[in-house]
Amino acid sequence: MKQFDRKVAIVTGGAQGIGGASARKLALNGANVIIADIDEEASKKNVENIQSSGGSATFLKTDVSKSPDIKNMIDFTYEKFNRIDILVQNAFPVISGASRVYGDAVSVKEEDWDYGISVLAKAIYLGTKHVVPIMKKNDGGSIVNMASVHSILQEPGMLVYEAGKAAVVGMTRQMAIEYGPYGIRVNAIAPGHIVSEGLKKVWDKNPSGLKFFENQYPVRRTGIPDDIANGVNFLCSQEASFITGHTLAIDGGLTIQLQEQFGLRQGRYVLDNPDTNMFGPSAEEK
C-alpha cells in the first residue's frame, strides 16, 4: 500500500517547477492529484507524465488571483472525489508574474500591489477558507503553503513579494493553531533559489552567474524542484503528524550563515573568477 493511497491532493501551480514536482511526487505515492494551474499546455503535459507512470492526475484550469476560480477548484475536487486530504498552495508565476511585484513603496503601482498580494496571500486565505470545512468532515488533512527565503530575509526593490511571502508565514502559524483541534495541520516551506524549467533557460545563458549563485549556498549548489517536492511529501505524510505551524527552510543553508563572512567569501570568489557575470535573472526574466 502506498503512502497516500485513496488520498486526494490539490496542487496549485502544479504544471511545472515546484508545483509540478510536488504533483508528481504525491501521485507517485498514491494520491489522486488535481493540478490547478493557469497554464493548460504545461499542466496537461504533467498530467500525461503522471499517468504514464501509473499515477492519477486531473487538470483544472485555475487562476488563483480570481476568487471564483479558487472556490471552483475546491468544489470540483470535492464533487469528483468526495474528499480532500491535501492542499498544496504554491501558485505564483515566477517568470511572468515577478515583474509585477518589483519595486519599493514609492514605485509600485497600486494595481500591481493588489495583484501581488492577491496571488501571494489572499489566494492562500481563500484556499484554506473553502477547504477546511471539507477537511473537517474527513477528520483532518494537511495544508502546505509555499513561503520563501524572502519570508525571512529581505531584498531592496521587492516590497510586494516580501510582504506577501512574510504574510504566508504568519497565516500558516495562525491557521495551524486555529485548525489543529480538527486534525488539520498547516505548514509552510521556504525554498531557496530553485532552478525550475523557466529559470534553467535563463541560467543556461549565464553559467558563470549560476556558479556565483551556487557559491552563496553552504552546500555549494542551488535547488531543484524535487528538493521542495520531497519536503511537501514529508509534511503531508504521517511521519510529520506532530508537526504543524512550522516553516521548513529548504534552502541549502542560505538563511543560517553569518553575513559578514558570507560577503567576504563572495568577494574572494569574484577575485578568483574575474570573468564571472554576477547579474542573475532580471525582473523580466524572472
MIDOSE-1310 file (N, C-alpha, C; in nm, 2 decimals, decimal comma, always signed):
residues 286
mkqf	+0,08/-0,12/+0,00/+0,00/+0,00/+0,00/+0,09/+0,13/+0,00; +0,06/+0,22/-0,09/+0,14/+0,34/-0,10/+0,10/+0,44/+0,01; +0,19/+0,54/+0,03/+0,18/+0,63/+0,14/+0,04/+0,71/+0,14; +0,00/+0,75/+0,02/-0,12/+0,83/+0,01/-0,23/+0,77/-0,07
drkv	-0,24/+0,63/-0,07/-0,35/+0,56/-0,13/-0,48/+0,62/-0,08; -0,57/+0,64/-0,18/-0,71/+0,69/-0,15/-0,71/+0,83/-0,10; -0,60/+0,89/-0,09/-0,60/+1,04/-0,05/-0,61/+1,12/-0,18; -0,67/+1,24/-0,16/-0,69/+1,34/-0,26/-0,61/+1,47/-0,24
aivt	-0,53/+1,51/-0,33/-0,45/+1,63/-0,32/-0,47/+1,73/-0,43; -0,47/+1,85/-0,39/-0,48/+1,96/-0,49/-0,34/+2,03/-0,48; -0,28/+2,06/-0,60/-0,16/+2,14/-0,60/-0,18/+2,26/-0,69; -0,18/+2,38/-0,64/-0,20/+2,49/-0,72/-0,06/+2,53/-0,78
ggaq	-0,06/+2,57/-0,91/+0,06/+2,59/-0,98/+0,13/+2,46/-1,00; +0,05/+2,36/-1,03/+0,11/+2,22/-1,04/+0,15/+2,18/-1,18; +0,16/+2,28/-1,27/+0,20/+2,24/-1,41/+0,35/+2,21/-1,41; +0,43/+2,29/-1,35/+0,58/+2,27/-1,36/+0,65/+2,33/-1,24
gigg	+0,78/+2,33/-1,24/+0,85/+2,39/-1,13/+0,82/+2,31/-1,00; +0,82/+2,39/-0,89/+0,80/+2,33/-0,76/+0,66/+2,25/-0,75; +0,56/+2,32/-0,81/+0,43/+2,26/-0,81/+0,42/+2,13/-0,89; +0,49/+2,14/-1,01/+0,49/+2,02/-1,10/+0,55/+1,90/-1,03
asar	+0,67/+1,93/-0,97/+0,74/+1,82/-0,90/+0,66/+1,77/-0,78; +0,59/+1,86/-0,71/+0,51/+1,82/-0,59/+0,40/+1,73/-0,64; +0,33/+1,77/-0,75/+0,22/+1,69/-0,80/+0,27/+1,55/-0,84; +0,38/+1,54/-0,90/+0,44/+1,41/-0,94/+0,47/+1,32/-0,82
klal	+0,53/+1,39/-0,72/+0,57/+1,31/-0,60/+0,45/+1,26/-0,53; +0,35/+1,34/-0,51/+0,23/+1,29/-0,44/+0,16/+1,18/-0,51; +0,15/+1,20/-0,65/+0,09/+1,10/-0,73/+0,17/+0,97/-0,73; +0,30/+0,98/-0,73/+0,39/+0,86/-0,72/+0,36/+0,78/-0,60
ngan	+0,32/+0,85/-0,49/+0,30/+0,78/-0,36/+0,15/+0,76/-0,34; +0,07/+0,76/-0,45/-0,06/+0,71/-0,44/-0,18/+0,81/-0,44; -0,15/+0,94/-0,43/-0,26/+1,04/-0,42/-0,32/+1,06/-0,55; -0,45/+1,08/-0,55/-0,53/+1,14/-0,67/-0,50/+1,29/-0,67
viia	-0,44/+1,34/-0,77/-0,39/+1,48/-0,77/-0,47/+1,56/-0,87; -0,51/+1,68/-0,82/-0,57/+1,78/-0,91/-0,46/+1,88/-0,93; -0,43/+1,90/-1,06/-0,33/+2,01/-1,09/-0,41/+2,13/-1,13; -0,41/+2,23/-1,04/-0,48/+2,36/-1,06/-0,38/+2,46/-1,11
dide	-0,39/+2,50/-1,23/-0,29/+2,59/-1,29/-0,36/+2,67/-1,40; -0,30/+2,78/-1,44/-0,35/+2,86/-1,55/-0,29/+2,82/-1,68; -0,18/+2,75/-1,68/-0,11/+2,70/-1,80/-0,16/+2,57/-1,84; -0,25/+2,57/-1,94/-0,31/+2,45/-1,98/-0,22/+2,35/-2,05
eask	-0,13/+2,40/-2,13/-0,04/+2,31/-2,21/+0,05/+2,24/-2,12; +0,12/+2,31/-2,03/+0,22/+2,25/-1,93/+0,15/+2,16/-1,84; +0,03/+2,20/-1,79/-0,05/+2,11/-1,70/-0,08/+1,98/-1,76; -0,13/+1,98/-1,88/-0,17/+1,86/-1,95/-0,05/+1,77/-1,97
knve	+0,06/+1,83/-2,00/+0,19/+1,75/-2,01/+0,23/+1,68/-1,88; +0,21/+1,76/-1,77/+0,24/+1,70/-1,64/+0,14/+1,59/-1,61; +0,01/+1,61/-1,64/-0,09/+1,50/-1,62/-0,05/+1,37/-1,70; +0,00/+1,39/-1,82/+0,04/+1,28/-1,90/+0,16/+1,21/-1,84
niqs	+0,25/+1,29/-1,79/+0,37/+1,23/-1,72/+0,33/+1,14/-1,60; +0,24/+1,20/-1,52/+0,19/+1,12/-1,41/+0,12/+1,00/-1,44; +0,03/+1,01/-1,54/-0,05/+0,89/-1,58/+0,04/+0,79/-1,64; +0,14/+0,83/-1,72/+0,23/+0,73/-1,78/+0,31/+0,65/-1,68
sggs	+0,32/+0,71/-1,56/+0,40/+0,64/-1,45/+0,30/+0,57/-1,36; +0,18/+0,56/-1,40/+0,08/+0,48/-1,32/+0,01/+0,56/-1,22; +0,02/+0,69/-1,21/-0,04/+0,78/-1,12/-0,17/+0,83/-1,17; -0,24/+0,90/-1,08/-0,37/+0,96/-1,11/-0,36/+1,11/-1,10
atfl	-0,40/+1,18/-1,21/-0,39/+1,33/-1,21/-0,50/+1,38/-1,30; -0,55/+1,50/-1,26/-0,65/+1,57/-1,34/-0,62/+1,72/-1,35; -0,63/+1,78/-1,46/-0,61/+1,92/-1,48/-0,73/+2,00/-1,46; -0,72/+2,11/-1,39/-0,83/+2,21/-1,38/-0,78/+2,34/-1,39
ktdv	-0,82/+2,41/-1,50/-0,77/+2,55/-1,52/-0,81/+2,64/-1,41; -0,71/+2,70/-1,34/-0,74/+2,78/-1,23/-0,65/+2,90/-1,22; -0,70/+3,02/-1,20/-0,63/+3,14/-1,18/-0,65/+3,18/-1,04; -0,54/+3,17/-0,95/-0,56/+3,19/-0,81/-0,57/+3,34/-0,78
sksp	-0,56/+3,43/-0,87/-0,58/+3,57/-0,85/-0,73/+3,60/-0,85; -0,81/+3,50/-0,89/-0,96/+3,51/-0,90/-1,03/+3,43/-0,80; -1,10/+3,49/-0,71/-1,17/+3,42/-0,61/-1,27/+3,31/-0,65; -1,35/+3,33/-0,76/-1,44/+3,23/-0,80/-1,36/+3,10/-0,85
dikn	-1,24/+3,12/-0,91/-1,16/+3,01/-0,95/-1,12/+2,92/-0,84; -1,08/+2,98/-0,73/-1,04/+2,91/-0,61/-1,15/+2,83/-0,55; -1,27/+2,89/-0,54/-1,38/+2,81/-0,49/-1,42/+2,70/-0,58; -1,42/+2,73/-0,71/-1,45/+2,62/-0,81/-1,35/+2,51/-0,80
midf	-1,22/+2,54/-0,77/-1,12/+2,43/-0,76/-1,15/+2,34/-0,64; -1,20/+2,39/-0,53/-1,23/+2,31/-0,42/-1,36/+2,23/-0,44; -1,46/+2,30/-0,50/-1,59/+2,24/-0,53/-1,57/+2,13/-0,63; -1,50/+2,15/-0,74/-1,47/+2,05/-0,84/-1,41/+1,92/-0,78
tyek	-1,31/+1,94/-0,70/-1,24/+1,83/-0,64/-1,33/+1,75/-0,54; -1,40/+1,82/-0,46/-1,49/+1,75/-0,37/-1,60/+1,68/-0,44; -1,65/+1,73/-0,55/-1,76/+1,66/-0,62/-1,70/+1,54/-0,69; -1,58/+1,55/-0,73/-1,52/+1,43/-0,80/-1,48/+1,32/-0,71
fnri	-1,43/+1,35/-0,59/-1,37/+1,25/-0,50/-1,44/+1,24/-0,37; -1,53/+1,33/-0,34/-1,60/+1,33/-0,21/-1,51/+1,35/-0,09; -1,39/+1,40/-0,11/-1,30/+1,43/+0,00/-1,18/+1,51/-0,05; -1,11/+1,58/+0,03/-0,98/+1,65/+0,00/-0,90/+1,63/+0,13
dilv	-0,78/+1,57/+0,11/-0,69/+1,54/+0,22/-0,57/+1,64/+0,22; -0,53/+1,68/+0,11/-0,40/+1,76/+0,10/-0,43/+1,88/+0,01; -0,38/+2,00/+0,05/-0,39/+2,12/-0,03/-0,25/+2,18/-0,03; -0,18/+2,19/-0,14/-0,05/+2,25/-0,16/-0,07/+2,38/-0,23
qnaf	-0,05/+2,49/-0,16/-0,08/+2,62/-0,21/+0,05/+2,69/-0,26; +0,08/+2,67/-0,38/+0,21/+2,70/-0,44/+0,21/+2,81/-0,55; +0,09/+2,83/-0,61/+0,09/+2,90/-0,74/+0,14/+3,04/-0,72; +0,24/+3,07/-0,81/+0,29/+3,21/-0,83/+0,37/+3,20/-0,96
pvis	+0,33/+3,29/-1,06/+0,40/+3,28/-1,19/+0,54/+3,34/-1,18; +0,64/+3,27/-1,15/+0,78/+3,32/-1,13/+0,83/+3,39/-1,25; +0,80/+3,34/-1,37/+0,85/+3,40/-1,49/+0,77/+3,52/-1,53; +0,64/+3,51/-1,54/+0,56/+3,62/-1,59/+0,51/+3,71/-1,48
gasr	+0,49/+3,66/-1,36/+0,43/+3,74/-1,25/+0,53/+3,83/-1,17; +0,66/+3,79/-1,17/+0,75/+3,86/-1,08/+0,77/+4,00/-1,12; +0,77/+4,03/-1,25/+0,79/+4,17/-1,30/+0,68/+4,27/-1,24; +0,57/+4,21/-1,20/+0,46/+4,30/-1,15/+0,48/+4,33/-1,00
vygd	+0,57/+4,26/-0,93/+0,59/+4,28/-0,79/+0,73/+4,34/-0,75; +0,80/+4,39/-0,85/+0,93/+4,45/-0,83/+0,90/+4,60/-0,80; +0,98/+4,66/-0,71/+0,97/+4,80/-0,68/+0,96/+4,82/-0,53; +0,97/+4,95/-0,49/+0,96/+4,99/-0,35/+0,82/+5,05/-0,33
avsv	+0,80/+5,10/-0,21/+0,67/+5,16/-0,17/+0,63/+5,28/-0,26; +0,73/+5,35/-0,31/+0,71/+5,47/-0,39/+0,68/+5,43/-0,54; +0,75/+5,33/-0,59/+0,74/+5,30/-0,73/+0,63/+5,20/-0,77; +0,60/+5,11/-0,67/+0,50/+5,00/-0,71/+0,36/+5,07/-0,74
keed	+0,30/+5,03/-0,85/+0,17/+5,07/-0,88/+0,07/+5,00/-0,79; -0,04/+5,08/-0,76/-0,14/+5,02/-0,67/-0,20/+4,89/-0,72; -0,22/+4,89/-0,85/-0,28/+4,77/-0,91/-0,19/+4,65/-0,91; -0,06/+4,68/-0,91/+0,04/+4,57/-0,90/+0,05/+4,52/-0,76
wdyg	+0,04/+4,61/-0,66/+0,03/+4,57/-0,52/-0,09/+4,48/-0,50; -0,21/+4,52/-0,55/-0,33/+4,44/-0,53/-0,31/+4,30/-0,60; -0,26/+4,30/-0,72/-0,24/+4,17/-0,79/-0,14/+4,08/-0,71; -0,03/+4,14/-0,67/+0,07/+4,06/-0,60/+0,02/+4,00/-0,47
isvl	-0,05/+4,08/-0,39/-0,10/+4,04/-0,26/-0,21/+3,94/-0,28; -0,29/+3,96/-0,39/-0,40/+3,87/-0,42/-0,34/+3,73/-0,45; -0,24/+3,72/-0,53/-0,18/+3,59/-0,56/-0,10/+3,53/-0,45; -0,02/+3,61/-0,38/+0,07/+3,56/-0,28/+0,00/+3,53/-0,15
akai	-0,10/+3,61/-0,11/-0,15/+3,60/+0,03/-0,30/+3,57/+0,03; -0,38/+3,65/-0,05/-0,53/+3,63/-0,05/-0,56/+3,49/-0,10; -0,49/+3,44/-0,20/-0,52/+3,31/-0,25/-0,51/+3,20/-0,14; -0,41/+3,22/-0,06/-0,39/+3,12/+0,05/-0,51/+3,12/+0,15
ylgt	-0,55/+3,24/+0,19/-0,66/+3,26/+0,27/-0,79/+3,19/+0,21; -0,81/+3,22/+0,08/-0,93/+3,17/+0,02/-0,93/+3,02/+0,00; -0,81/+2,96/-0,03/-0,80/+2,82/-0,05/-0,83/+2,75/+0,09; -0,77/+2,80/+0,19/-0,80/+2,75/+0,33/-0,94/+2,76/+0,37
khvv	-1,00/+2,88/+0,34/-1,14/+2,91/+0,37/-1,23/+2,80/+0,32; -1,21/+2,76/+0,19/-1,30/+2,67/+0,13/-1,27/+2,52/+0,15; -1,14/+2,49/+0,18/-1,11/+2,35/+0,20/-1,13/+2,30/+0,35; -1,11/+2,39/+0,44/-1,12/+2,35/+0,58/-1,25/+2,28/+0,62
pimk	-1,37/+2,33/+0,58/-1,49/+2,26/+0,61/-1,50/+2,12/+0,56; -1,43/+2,09/+0,44/-1,43/+1,96/+0,38/-1,33/+1,87/+0,46; -1,22/+1,93/+0,50/-1,12/+1,85/+0,58/-1,18/+1,82/+0,72; -1,26/+1,90/+0,77/-1,32/+1,87/+0,90/-1,41/+1,75/+0,89
kndg	-1,48/+1,73/+0,77/-1,56/+1,61/+0,75/-1,47/+1,49/+0,74; -1,35/+1,51/+0,69/-1,25/+1,39/+0,68/-1,18/+1,36/+0,81; -1,21/+1,44/+0,91/-1,14/+1,42/+1,04/-0,99/+1,46/+1,02; -0,96/+1,56/+0,93/-0,83/+1,61/+0,92/-0,77/+1,62/+0,78
gsiv	-0,66/+1,68/+0,77/-0,59/+1,70/+0,65/-0,46/+1,77/+0,66; -0,40/+1,80/+0,55/-0,27/+1,87/+0,56/-0,27/+1,98/+0,45; -0,23/+2,10/+0,50/-0,22/+2,22/+0,41/-0,07/+2,26/+0,41; -0,01/+2,27/+0,29/+0,12/+2,32/+0,28/+0,12/+2,45/+0,20
nmas	+0,17/+2,56/+0,26/+0,17/+2,69/+0,19/+0,31/+2,72/+0,15; +0,33/+2,77/+0,03/+0,47/+2,80/-0,02/+0,51/+2,94/+0,02; +0,60/+2,94/+0,11/+0,66/+3,07/+0,15/+0,79/+3,09/+0,07; +0,90/+3,14/+0,13/+1,02/+3,17/+0,06/+1,13/+3,21/+0,16
vhsi	+1,25/+3,20/+0,12/+1,36/+3,26/+0,20/+1,33/+3,41/+0,21; +1,25/+3,47/+0,12/+1,22/+3,61/+0,12/+1,12/+3,63/+0,23; +1,06/+3,53/+0,30/+0,98/+3,55/+0,42/+1,07/+3,58/+0,54; +1,20/+3,55/+0,52/+1,29/+3,56/+0,64/+1,39/+3,67/+0,61
lqep	+1,45/+3,68/+0,49/+1,55/+3,78/+0,45/+1,49/+3,87/+0,35; +1,52/+4,00/+0,36/+1,45/+4,09/+0,27/+1,55/+4,15/+0,17; +1,49/+4,19/+0,05/+1,57/+4,24/-0,06/+1,52/+4,37/-0,10; +1,60/+4,47/-0,13/+1,55/+4,60/-0,18/+1,48/+4,58/-0,32
gmlv	+1,38/+4,67/-0,34/+1,31/+4,66/-0,46/+1,21/+4,55/-0,48; +1,17/+4,48/-0,36/+1,09/+4,37/-0,37/+0,97/+4,38/-0,27; +0,92/+4,49/-0,25/+0,82/+4,52/-0,14/+0,71/+4,42/-0,15; +0,64/+4,41/-0,26/+0,52/+4,33/-0,27/+0,55/+4,18/-0,24
yeag	+0,66/+4,13/-0,30/+0,69/+3,99/-0,29/+0,73/+3,96/-0,14; +0,81/+4,05/-0,08/+0,85/+4,03/+0,06/+0,72/+4,03/+0,15; +0,64/+4,13/+0,13/+0,52/+4,14/+0,21/+0,43/+4,02/+0,20; +0,41/+3,97/+0,07/+0,33/+3,85/+0,05/+0,38/+3,73/+0,11
kaav	+0,51/+3,71/+0,10/+0,57/+3,58/+0,15/+0,58/+3,59/+0,30; +0,60/+3,71/+0,36/+0,60/+3,72/+0,51/+0,46/+3,69/+0,56; +0,36/+3,73/+0,48/+0,22/+3,70/+0,52/+0,19/+3,55/+0,52; +0,25/+3,48/+0,43/+0,23/+3,33/+0,42/+0,27/+3,27/+0,56
vgmt	+0,39/+3,31/+0,61/+0,43/+3,25/+0,74/+0,34/+3,28/+0,85; +0,30/+3,41/+0,86/+0,20/+3,45/+0,96/+0,07/+3,38/+0,96; +0,02/+3,37/+0,84/-0,11/+3,29/+0,82/-0,10/+3,15/+0,85; +0,02/+3,09/+0,81/+0,04/+2,95/+0,84/+0,04/+2,92/+0,99
rqma	+0,10/+3,00/+1,06/+0,11/+2,98/+1,21/-0,03/+3,00/+1,27; -0,10/+3,10/+1,23/-0,24/+3,13/+1,28/-0,33/+3,01/+1,25; -0,33/+2,97/+1,12/-0,41/+2,86/+1,08/-0,38/+2,73/+1,15; -0,26/+2,71/+1,18/-0,22/+2,59/+1,25/-0,28/+2,58/+1,39
ieyg	-0,28/+2,69/+1,46/-0,35/+2,68/+1,59/-0,50/+2,68/+1,58; -0,55/+2,74/+1,48/-0,70/+2,75/+1,46/-0,75/+2,61/+1,43; -0,69/+2,54/+1,34/-0,75/+2,42/+1,29/-0,68/+2,29/+1,34; -0,58/+2,30/+1,42/-0,52/+2,18/+1,48/-0,62/+2,10/+1,56
pygi	-0,71/+2,15/+1,63/-0,80/+2,07/+1,71/-0,89/+1,98/+1,62; -0,90/+2,01/+1,49/-0,98/+1,93/+1,39/-0,89/+1,83/+1,32; -0,77/+1,82/+1,35/-0,68/+1,73/+1,29/-0,62/+1,78/+1,16; -0,63/+1,91/+1,14/-0,58/+1,97/+1,02/-0,44/+2,04/+1,05
rvna	-0,34/+1,99/+0,99/-0,21/+2,05/+1,01/-0,18/+2,15/+0,90; -0,12/+2,26/+0,93/-0,08/+2,37/+0,84/+0,06/+2,40/+0,85; +0,14/+2,38/+0,75/+0,28/+2,41/+0,75/+0,32/+2,49/+0,62; +0,44/+2,55/+0,63/+0,49/+2,62/+0,51/+0,63/+2,57/+0,48
iapg	+0,67/+2,60/+0,35/+0,81/+2,57/+0,31/+0,87/+2,70/+0,26; +0,99/+2,73/+0,30/+1,06/+2,84/+0,25/+1,18/+2,80/+0,16; +1,15/+2,79/+0,03/+1,26/+2,75/-0,06/+1,37/+2,85/-0,08; +1,49/+2,81/-0,11/+1,59/+2,89/-0,16/+1,58/+2,91/-0,31
hivs	+1,69/+2,94/-0,38/+1,68/+2,96/-0,52/+1,66/+2,82/-0,59; +1,55/+2,80/-0,65/+1,52/+2,68/-0,72/+1,52/+2,69/-0,87; +1,60/+2,62/-0,93/+1,62/+2,63/-1,08/+1,51/+2,54/-1,14; +1,40/+2,60/-1,17/+1,29/+2,54/-1,23/+1,31/+2,54/-1,38
eglk	+1,21/+2,49/-1,46/+1,23/+2,48/-1,60/+1,25/+2,62/-1,66; +1,17/+2,72/-1,62/+1,19/+2,85/-1,67/+1,32/+2,92/-1,64; +1,36/+2,90/-1,51/+1,49/+2,96/-1,47/+1,61/+2,89/-1,53; +1,59/+2,76/-1,56/+1,71/+2,69/-1,62/+1,74/+2,75/-1,76
kvwd	+1,64/+2,79/-1,83/+1,66/+2,86/-1,96/+1,74/+2,99/-1,94; +1,71/+3,06/-1,83/+1,78/+3,18/-1,81/+1,93/+3,15/-1,77; +1,95/+3,06/-1,68/+2,08/+3,03/-1,63/+2,17/+2,96/-1,74; +2,10/+2,89/-1,83/+2,18/+2,83/-1,94/+2,25/+2,93/-2,02
knps	+2,20/+3,06/-2,02/+2,27/+3,17/-2,10/+2,38/+3,23/-2,01; +2,39/+3,20/-1,89/+2,48/+3,26/-1,80/+2,54/+3,16/-1,69; +2,61/+3,06/-1,74/+2,66/+2,96/-1,65/+2,75/+3,01/-1,54; +2,83/+3,11/-1,57/+2,92/+3,17/-1,47/+2,84/+3,24/-1,36
glkf	+2,73/+3,30/-1,40/+2,64/+3,36/-1,30/+2,58/+3,26/-1,20; +2,54/+3,14/-1,26/+2,48/+3,04/-1,18/+2,59/+2,99/-1,08; +2,71/+2,97/-1,12/+2,82/+2,93/-1,03/+2,83/+3,03/-0,92; +2,82/+3,16/-0,95/+2,83/+3,26/-0,85/+2,71/+3,25/-0,75
fenq	+2,60/+3,22/-0,80/+2,48/+3,20/-0,71/+2,50/+3,08/-0,62; +2,55/+2,97/-0,68/+2,58/+2,85/-0,61/+2,68/+2,87/-0,49; +2,77/+2,96/-0,51/+2,87/+2,99/-0,41/+2,81/+3,06/-0,29; +2,69/+3,11/-0,30/+2,62/+3,18/-0,19/+2,57/+3,07/-0,09
ypvr	+2,56/+2,95/-0,13/+2,50/+2,85/-0,05/+2,60/+2,76/+0,02; +2,58/+2,74/+0,15/+2,68/+2,65/+0,22/+2,70/+2,51/+0,15; +2,59/+2,46/+0,09/+2,61/+2,33/+0,03/+2,66/+2,34/-0,12; +2,69/+2,47/-0,16/+2,75/+2,50/-0,29/+2,67/+2,45/-0,41
rtgi	+2,54/+2,46/-0,39/+2,46/+2,44/-0,51/+2,32/+2,51/-0,49; +2,25/+2,53/-0,59/+2,12/+2,58/-0,58/+2,02/+2,46/-0,59; +1,89/+2,49/-0,56/+1,80/+2,38/-0,55/+1,73/+2,34/-0,68; +1,67/+2,23/-0,68/+1,59/+2,18/-0,79/+1,45/+2,16/-0,74
pddi	+1,34/+2,15/-0,83/+1,21/+2,14/-0,78/+1,19/+2,01/-0,69; +1,26/+1,90/-0,72/+1,24/+1,78/-0,64/+1,28/+1,80/-0,50; +1,38/+1,89/-0,47/+1,42/+1,92/-0,33/+1,30/+1,97/-0,25; +1,21/+2,05/-0,31/+1,10/+2,11/-0,24/+0,98/+2,00/-0,24
angv	+0,97/+1,93/-0,35/+0,87/+1,83/-0,36/+0,89/+1,72/-0,25; +1,01/+1,69/-0,22/+1,04/+1,59/-0,11/+0,99/+1,65/+0,03; +1,01/+1,78/+0,05/+0,96/+1,84/+0,17/+0,81/+1,85/+0,18; +0,74/+1,87/+0,07/+0,60/+1,87/+0,06/+0,55/+1,73/+0,10
nflc	+0,61/+1,63/+0,03/+0,56/+1,50/+0,06/+0,58/+1,46/+0,21; +0,69/+1,50/+0,27/+0,71/+1,47/+0,41/+0,61/+1,54/+0,50; +0,58/+1,67/+0,47/+0,49/+1,74/+0,56/+0,35/+1,69/+0,55; +0,31/+1,63/+0,43/+0,18/+1,58/+0,42/+0,17/+1,44/+0,47
sqea	+0,28/+1,37/+0,51/+0,28/+1,23/+0,55/+0,25/+1,21/+0,70; +0,23/+1,09/+0,73/+0,21/+1,05/+0,87/+0,34/+1,08/+0,95; +0,45/+1,07/+0,89/+0,58/+1,09/+0,95/+0,59/+1,23/+1,01; +0,51/+1,32/+0,96/+0,50/+1,46/+1,01/+0,38/+1,49/+1,09
sfit	+0,32/+1,39/+1,14/+0,19/+1,41/+1,21/+0,19/+1,50/+1,34; +0,31/+1,52/+1,39/+0,33/+1,60/+1,51/+0,39/+1,74/+1,48; +0,39/+1,77/+1,35/+0,45/+1,90/+1,30/+0,34/+1,99/+1,24; +0,32/+2,10/+1,30/+0,23/+2,20/+1,25/+0,27/+2,34/+1,28
ghtl	+0,23/+2,44/+1,20/+0,27/+2,58/+1,22/+0,42/+2,60/+1,19; +0,48/+2,51/+1,13/+0,63/+2,52/+1,11/+0,66/+2,57/+0,97; +0,75/+2,66/+0,95/+0,81/+2,69/+0,82/+0,94/+2,62/+0,80; +0,94/+2,53/+0,71/+1,06/+2,45/+0,68/+1,14/+2,52/+0,58
aidg	+1,26/+2,56/+0,61/+1,35/+2,62/+0,52/+1,43/+2,51/+0,44; +1,40/+2,51/+0,31/+1,48/+2,41/+0,23/+1,56/+2,50/+0,13; +1,67/+2,54/+0,18/+1,75/+2,65/+0,12/+1,90/+2,62/+0,12; +1,94/+2,50/+0,13/+2,09/+2,47/+0,13/+2,17/+2,55/+0,23
glti	+2,10/+2,60/+0,34/+2,17/+2,67/+0,45/+2,18/+2,82/+0,42; +2,12/+2,87/+0,32/+2,13/+3,01/+0,28/+2,10/+3,11/+0,40; +1,99/+3,08/+0,47/+1,94/+3,17/+0,57/+2,01/+3,16/+0,71; +2,11/+3,07/+0,72/+2,17/+3,05/+0,86/+2,31/+3,10/+0,86
qlqe	+2,36/+3,15/+0,75/+2,51/+3,19/+0,75/+2,52/+3,34/+0,80; +2,64/+3,36/+0,87/+2,67/+3,49/+0,91/+2,71/+3,58/+0,79; +2,64/+3,70/+0,78/+2,65/+3,78/+0,66/+2,79/+3,84/+0,64; +2,86/+3,87/+0,74/+2,99/+3,93/+0,73/+3,09/+3,83/+0,65
qfgl	+3,09/+3,71/+0,70/+3,18/+3,61/+0,64/+3,13/+3,57/+0,50; +3,00/+3,57/+0,48/+2,94/+3,55/+0,35/+2,99/+3,65/+0,25; +2,98/+3,78/+0,29/+3,03/+3,88/+0,19/+3,17/+3,87/+0,16; +3,26/+3,84/+0,25/+3,40/+3,82/+0,23/+3,42/+3,70/+0,13
rqgr	+3,35/+3,60/+0,15/+3,37/+3,48/+0,07/+3,32/+3,51/-0,08; +3,22/+3,59/-0,09/+3,17/+3,62/-0,23/+3,27/+3,71/-0,30; +3,33/+3,80/-0,22/+3,44/+3,89/-0,27/+3,56/+3,81/-0,32; +3,60/+3,71/-0,24/+3,71/+3,63/-0,28/+3,68/+3,55/-0,41
yvld	+3,55/+3,51/-0,42/+3,51/+3,43/-0,53/+3,53/+3,51/-0,66; +3,48/+3,63/-0,66/+3,49/+3,72/-0,77/+3,64/+3,75/-0,81; +3,72/+3,77/-0,71/+3,86/+3,79/-0,74/+3,93/+3,67/-0,80; +3,88/+3,55/-0,76/+3,94/+3,43/-0,81/+3,88/+3,39/-0,95
npdt	+3,76/+3,45/-0,98/+3,69/+3,42/-1,10/+3,65/+3,55/-1,17; +3,74/+3,62/-1,22/+3,72/+3,76/-1,27/+3,62/+3,76/-1,39; +3,60/+3,65/-1,46/+3,51/+3,65/-1,58/+3,36/+3,63/-1,54; +3,34/+3,62/-1,41/+3,20/+3,59/-1,36/+3,10/+3,70/-1,40
nmfg	+2,99/+3,66/-1,46/+2,88/+3,76/-1,48/+2,79/+3,75/-1,36; +2,80/+3,85/-1,27/+2,74/+3,84/-1,14/+2,59/+3,87/-1,14; +2,54/+3,91/-1,25/+2,40/+3,95/-1,26/+2,31/+3,83/-1,29; +2,22/+3,80/-1,19/+2,13/+3,69/-1,21/+2,01/+3,73/-1,30
psae	+1,90/+3,65/-1,29/+1,79/+3,68/-1,38/+1,73/+3,82/-1,35; +1,70/+3,89/-1,45/+1,64/+4,02/-1,44/+1,49/+4,01/-1,40; +1,43/+4,12/-1,37/+1,29/+4,12/-1,33/+1,21/+4,06/-1,44; +1,24/+4,10/-1,57/+1,16/+4,05/-1,68/+1,18/+3,90/-1,70
ek	+1,31/+3,85/-1,67/+1,34/+3,71/-1,69/+1,28/+3,62/-1,58; +1,27/+3,68/-1,46/+1,22/+3,60/-1,35/+1,07/+3,58/-1,37
